[in-house]
């Protein structure tokens, strides 16, 4: 179960035609603070970043998860311009049989297919590097654009529940499952 023994998450880099995903680092605090807005977090559990003080604990937790091989938290940048921050993508709860996918893309990169490109690449990586029953992709029912991502990868809704966010919003989650043999 879990991650292959020879993998060190802190060293993982994944690429696609347009994107490169590298482990999150403290240098990402400014672009995350700038891009993780109310509009971006409308359908997400964490609230928007108000300052770098909101982002610092997330980066610290992510670095700890990378170091102990429990949480793959990557930053997406453009392949043609690696200084151009696109968003964050992650594969969480790696010590379970059902790791969880997560993604957010900066507003200026919406509607370009980058979310699907990113999740597809992470699913491909997971299919070859971890032993799991399936990957979970939780998303708010009202977030139609994000729901298209798991649906395009053959994901099916297997669970539904409400989730109260730290700032008091209620998310109506539909949880897709993406099976390794369909990736």
Order of alpha helices (4+ residues) and beta strands (2+ residues): beta-beta-beta-alpha-alpha-alpha-beta-beta-beta-alpha-beta-beta-alpha-beta-beta
